[in-house]
Amino acid sequence: MSEHRPIWAYGVLAIGVIGVSFAAIFIKMTTAPASITAMYRLLMTAIMLAPFAIPGLLRTVRELTWRDRGLLFLSGALLATHFIFWIQSLFATTVASSTIFIALQPIFALVGAHLLLRERVGWMAWGFAFLAFVGTAVIGWHDLLRGGTAGIGDVLSVVGVLFAALYMLAGQGLRPKVPALQYNFLIYIVASVILAIYSVLHHDSFLHYGVGDWRAFFLLALIPTIFGHTIFNTLLKYLPASVISMSIVGEPIGATILAYFIFANPITLPWVVGALIVLPSVVLFMRTVYRAQRNSVVH
């Protein structure tokens, strides 16, 4: 990729960060179970992507090995599980607490790569990862002291982020083989089917929801998914993956500010202290990792 980076791409990246920040807000507006909310979000997104993803889809699937297809199914299952835990966490704790743990996703992903794929991680990166966990511990400890379901919500969010990291690892070998549109379309379809089966087993209703719920399902598909994650995938052509990955720290900030103005959710001092530790630590962690990867390629 050329060293020239168009200025407009950073503006579009900011739009993507704002888009994903709305995910927690729209979820808070639903009354549906986590699995139903996630299913309709992914299914509606797949329908929106279908006109662009279906051409060439059959050929793409035929070129995949059975191992690749197994990884595709596993990725969809992990994504579905991530949404069940993370969405449920939003019903148990605040938007601020639930979304701050999302920033840990790249750290979990690299820990998984270190354990499963034997990727080497420098001591400096581990140091920044430790600081990030200290920051989340500050927030988690405050939530435990508050009582109620806040502590449970934090745990659900952490488990959800863990599955998101595993989803990233499972799809790591597939993404170079499958174009982004087709990859997302297939993953969303697989995850939707798994979520539908889960909902049937839990006797959740598929249809009996109010206008506000259906509006939230649609907005979840359109804004945080199409105008959020799809924008990130598209910008890989114009910006380094490291820049796009670091933008993940913008989601908890954006979601917390939106929740403050829309739901009047207070921003507590322990959250601010924790966030001031977590977010810079995650950025420094990713910078250290990307710099080490770049140096290893050069040498």
C-alpha positions, 0 to 999 in steps of 0.5 A: 500500500502506498505511504500516501494516506488520503485525509478523507479516510480519517474522516470516514474512520471517525464516522465508523467509530461514531457508528459502532458507538451506537450499538450499545445505545440501540441494544438498550432500546430493545426489550427482546432477548439477547439472542433475538436482538443479535439474530435480527441485527446480523440477518438484516445486515446480511440482507443489506449486503446480499446484492453485493455479496451474492455475485461470485458467492457460490464460486467462493464457497466451492474454492474453500476446503472442508477445513475452511468451511469448518472454520467458517462455521466455527467463526459464525458460532463464536460470533453468535456466542459473543453477541449473546454474552455481550448484549446480555451484559448491557441489560445487567450493567451500564453502557460505560462499564460494558463497552470499556471491556471491548477495548481489551479485545485486541489483547485477548486476541494476541494472548490467544495467538500466543497460546494457540499459534505460538506467536511471540509477544514482547515484554513491553506489550505484556506490560501495557496489557497488564496496565489495561487489565488494572484499569478494568479492575478499577471499574469492575471493583467499583461495580462490585461495590455498587452491588446489584447486577453490575458485577455480573454484567461486567463478567458477561462483557468480559466473556463476550469479548473473549469470544470475540477474540476467539472469533477473530483468531478463527477467521484469521486464516480465512480472511485472505481467502475470502473477499470481505463482503462474502466473508461477512455475509457468510459469517452473518448468515451462519451466526443468524442460523445458530442464534435462531436455533438457540432462540427456539431452544429457549422458547423465545418469540420471533415476532411479538415485539413492538415498533421500537424493537423492530426499529432498534433491530434495523438501526443496529444493522444499518448504523453500527454494522454497515456504517461501522464495521463495514466502513472499517473493512473498506478502509483497509484499502486506504489506511494501515490495519494498525490505525483502524484497529486502534480506533476500537478505543473510540467505541467505549468513549463514544458509547459512554457519551451517548448514554450520558446524553440519551439515557442520563447515565452518570459517568462515575469517577472510578470509570474515568480513572479506569478508562484513563488507564485502559484506553492509553494502555490498549493504544500503546499495546497495539502500537508496540505489537505492530511495531514489533511485527513490522520490524520482524518482517523487515529483518 
